[in-house]
Amino acid sequence: MPVKKGMGNIKKQSMTTNDEVTEKTREKFLCYCCGEMKARSKFYQSSDPFNFVKVTCYCKECIEKIARNYNKTSKQFGDVTKQSLCLALERLDLPFIETLWESSYNEVHDPSLDRPKTNVWAAYIKNVKLPQYNGMRWRDGDLFKKGEVKNIDEDFERNLTPEVLDEYKTNKKDIIRLVGYDPFANYPVEQDLPVLYAKLISFIDEETKNDGMKMNAVIQIVQSFNQIQKLNDAINELSADTSKLNANNGTIKQHADTISKLLSGANALAKDNGISLNYNNNKSKGQNTLTGKMKDLDLIGFRAAKINMYDIDYCKGMQQVAEISAKAQIDQIGFDENVMNEINNIRRELVDNLQKQKDKALERARVLLVENRDLKDFLKEKGLIDEFGQVIEDE
């Protein structure tokens, strides 16, 4: 016969449960990163079945600093990159999932959302806690395949054709040289990089290269147009099936509104910075002249396009022109004794100054020659150049 629990037993059990809850809230755990003892609520719940305390080894604050590239000097958070996100997830024993990474990035940067997340880390940690990912650990993520860990920097270049790969490498190298850094280093979708570099290189001219504000505007415009292209692709995909057109109408309208906002922003940037031909006062003046073409060659680093003033000044034709000009001046002016004395004094002063400049130039050339020889020996020793001084490309 079942025994009924009395009120005393129920109260006693309730008090015991409350005591356990109170005891848990008082528990302190050590963070392996900052070394501080913190409450359970300051840690994420561990997914490791052998972790009996059920909290991670790193507190939420330290993990966020890892994921968001916290700068201790400036005390500012940086951008969340795929690499920094993986460092944080590995310490939490949570999986890296490519689709979650892309959706979290879009969740932060999509202007059509009413209340987007403040950063990619906050969006990802929310999404990875959804029921369908319960129990998944670091080793269950996309970086692991058939027991082998994939490199998070795995070269997507293998999927590019040789022509596209060569163009991509050239454009990337030129962009870094012209801009001074890689503007797409933290871009989450690697497959978009060849298009981004190609579009950006077409925007950069001499004026843009020397104007930091205009350069930033151009980079922003290129990213905006890339987002617009993706939204257009999504609309085309949603419109392909006419039977579901009514059901997808709301999503299509939302994408169209986002495209309109992105276009308005890009046009405003172009107008403010004189980027488009319609807003550029200089437009294409002199673009098709020899000087314009030489500027274009100089912009892409074509060294042979540099004007060699030494050869011009000292070629035989210029020497003949100089002699004819000097003779014409003598015939026109006419020289007496006083003029000749003054000219001799000027010549003597010029000779002295030029002699000093020559000595300095020779010494500088000697030092540079020694440094150049030492540098070549060092590069040969490291296997970076061959015996002919040519750079050895990595295969």
QUICORCOR-V646902 format. One record per residue. N is the residue number from 1. RES is the residue in three letters. PHI is phi as a letter, one per 30 degrees, with the letter a starting at -180 (* if undefined). Layout:
N,RES,PHI + N,RES,PHI
This chain:
1,MET,* + 2,PRO,d + 3,VAL,c + 4,LYS,d + 5,LYS,d + 6,GLY,d + 7,MET,d + 8,GLY,d + 9,ASN,d + 10,ILE,d + 11,LYS,d + 12,LYS,d + 13,GLN,d + 14,SER,d + 15,MET,d + 16,THR,d + 17,THR,d + 18,ASN,d + 19,ASP,d + 20,GLU,d + 21,VAL,d + 22,THR,d + 23,GLU,d + 24,LYS,d + 25,THR,d + 26,ARG,d + 27,GLU,d + 28,LYS,b + 29,PHE,b + 30,LEU,d + 31,CYS,d + 32,TYR,d + 33,CYS,c + 34,CYS,d + 35,GLY,i + 36,GLU,c + 37,MET,d + 38,LYS,b + 39,ALA,d + 40,ARG,e + 41,SER,d + 42,LYS,d + 43,PHE,b + 44,TYR,d + 45,GLN,d + 46,SER,d + 47,SER,c + 48,ASP,d + 49,PRO,d + 50,PHE,c + 51,ASN,c + 52,PHE,d + 53,VAL,d + 54,LYS,i + 55,VAL,b + 56,THR,d + 57,CYS,d + 58,TYR,c + 59,CYS,d + 60,LYS,d + 61,GLU,d + 62,CYS,d + 63,ILE,d + 64,GLU,d + 65,LYS,d + 66,ILE,d + 67,ALA,d + 68,ARG,c + 69,ASN,h + 70,TYR,d + 71,ASN,c + 72,LYS,d + 73,THR,d + 74,SER,d + 75,LYS,h + 76,GLN,b + 77,PHE,d + 78,GLY,c + 79,ASP,d + 80,VAL,d + 81,THR,c + 82,LYS,d + 83,GLN,d + 84,SER,d + 85,LEU,d + 86,CYS,d + 87,LEU,d + 88,ALA,d + 89,LEU,d + 90,GLU,d + 91,ARG,d + 92,LEU,c + 93,ASP,h + 94,LEU,c + 95,PRO,d + 96,PHE,c + 97,ILE,b + 98,GLU,e + 99,THR,d + 100,LEU,d + 101,TRP,d + 102,GLU,d + 103,SER,d + 104,SER,d + 105,TYR,d + 106,ASN,d + 107,GLU,d + 108,VAL,d + 109,HIS,c + 110,ASP,d + 111,PRO,d + 112,SER,d + 113,LEU,d + 114,ASP,d + 115,ARG,b + 116,PRO,d + 117,LYS,d + 118,THR,d + 119,ASN,a + 120,VAL,d + 121,TRP,d + 122,ALA,d + 123,ALA,d + 124,TYR,d + 125,ILE,d + 126,LYS,d + 127,ASN,d + 128,VAL,d + 129,LYS,d + 130,LEU,d + 131,PRO,e + 132,GLN,d + 133,TYR,c + 134,ASN,e + 135,GLY,i + 136,MET,d + 137,ARG,c + 138,TRP,e + 139,ARG,d + 140,ASP,c + 141,GLY,d + 142,ASP,d + 143,LEU,d + 144,PHE,c + 145,LYS,b + 146,LYS,h + 147,GLY,i + 148,GLU,c + 149,VAL,d + 150,LYS,d + 151,ASN,d + 152,ILE,d + 153,ASP,c + 154,GLU,e + 155,ASP,d + 156,PHE,d + 157,GLU,d + 158,ARG,d + 159,ASN,d + 160,LEU,c + 161,THR,d + 162,PRO,e + 163,GLU,d + 164,VAL,d + 165,LEU,d + 166,ASP,d + 167,GLU,d + 168,TYR,d + 169,LYS,d + 170,THR,d + 171,ASN,d + 172,LYS,d + 173,LYS,d + 174,ASP,d + 175,ILE,d + 176,ILE,d + 177,ARG,d + 178,LEU,d + 179,VAL,d + 180,GLY,j + 181,TYR,a + 182,ASP,c + 183,PRO,d + 184,PHE,c + 185,ALA,d + 186,ASN,c + 187,TYR,d + 188,PRO,d + 189,VAL,c + 190,GLU,d + 191,GLN,d + 192,ASP,d + 193,LEU,e + 194,PRO,e + 195,VAL,d + 196,LEU,d + 197,TYR,d + 198,ALA,d + 199,LYS,d + 200,LEU,d + 201,ILE,d + 202,SER,d + 203,PHE,d + 204,ILE,d + 205,ASP,b + 206,GLU,d + 207,GLU,d + 208,THR,d + 209,LYS,d + 210,ASN,c + 211,ASP,b + 212,GLY,d + 213,MET,d + 214,LYS,d + 215,MET,d + 216,ASN,d + 217,ALA,d + 218,VAL,d + 219,ILE,d + 220,GLN,d + 221,ILE,d + 222,VAL,d + 223,GLN,d + 224,SER,d + 225,PHE,d + 226,ASN,d + 227,GLN,d + 228,ILE,d + 229,GLN,d + 230,LYS,d + 231,LEU,d + 232,ASN,d + 233,ASP,d + 234,ALA,d + 235,ILE,d + 236,ASN,d + 237,GLU,d + 238,LEU,d + 239,SER,d + 240,ALA,d + 241,ASP,c + 242,THR,d + 243,SER,d + 244,LYS,c + 245,LEU,d + 246,ASN,d + 247,ALA,d + 248,ASN,c + 249,ASN,e + 250,GLY,d + 251,THR,d + 252,ILE,d + 253,LYS,d + 254,GLN,d + 255,HIS,d + 256,ALA,d + 257,ASP,d + 258,THR,d + 259,ILE,d + 260,SER,d + 261,LYS,d + 262,LEU,d + 263,LEU,d + 264,SER,d + 265,GLY,d + 266,ALA,d + 267,ASN,d + 268,ALA,d + 269,LEU,d + 270,ALA,d + 271,LYS,d + 272,ASP,d + 273,ASN,c + 274,GLY,i + 275,ILE,d + 276,SER,d + 277,LEU,e + 278,ASN,d + 279,TYR,c + 280,ASN,c + 281,ASN,d + 282,ASN,d + 283,LYS,h + 284,SER,c + 285,LYS,d + 286,GLY,i + 287,GLN,d + 288,ASN,c + 289,THR,d + 290,LEU,d + 291,THR,d + 292,GLY,d + 293,LYS,d + 294,MET,d + 295,LYS,d + 296,ASP,d + 297,LEU,d + 298,ASP,d + 299,LEU,d + 300,ILE,c + 301,GLY,i + 302,PHE,d + 303,ARG,d + 304,ALA,d + 305,ALA,d + 306,LYS,d + 307,ILE,d + 308,ASN,c + 309,MET,d + 310,TYR,d + 311,ASP,d + 312,ILE,d + 313,ASP,d + 314,TYR,c + 315,CYS,d + 316,LYS,d + 317,GLY,d + 318,MET,d + 319,GLN,d + 320,GLN,d + 321,VAL,d + 322,ALA,d + 323,GLU,d + 324,ILE,d + 325,SER,d + 326,ALA,d + 327,LYS,d + 328,ALA,d + 329,GLN,d + 330,ILE,d + 331,ASP,d + 332,GLN,d + 333,ILE,d + 334,GLY,i + 335,PHE,c + 336,ASP,c + 337,GLU,d + 338,ASN,d + 339,VAL,d + 340,MET,d + 341,ASN,d + 342,GLU,d + 343,ILE,d + 344,ASN,d + 345,ASN,d + 346,ILE,d + 347,ARG,d + 348,ARG,d + 349,GLU,d + 350,LEU,d + 351,VAL,d + 352,ASP,d + 353,ASN,d + 354,LEU,d + 355,GLN,d + 356,LYS,d + 357,GLN,d + 358,LYS,d + 359,ASP,d + 360,LYS,d + 361,ALA,d + 362,LEU,d + 363,GLU,d + 364,ARG,d + 365,ALA,d + 366,ARG,d + 367,VAL,d + 368,LEU,d + 369,LEU,d + 370,VAL,d + 371,GLU,d + 372,ASN,d + 373,ARG,d + 374,ASP,d + 375,LEU,d + 376,LYS,d + 377,ASP,d + 378,PHE,d + 379,LEU,d + 380,LYS,d + 381,GLU,d + 382,LYS,d + 383,GLY,i + 384,LEU,c + 385,ILE,b + 386,ASP,c + 387,GLU,d + 388,PHE,c + 389,GLY,i + 390,GLN,d + 391,VAL,d + 392,ILE,d + 393,GLU,d + 394,ASP,d + 395,GLU,d
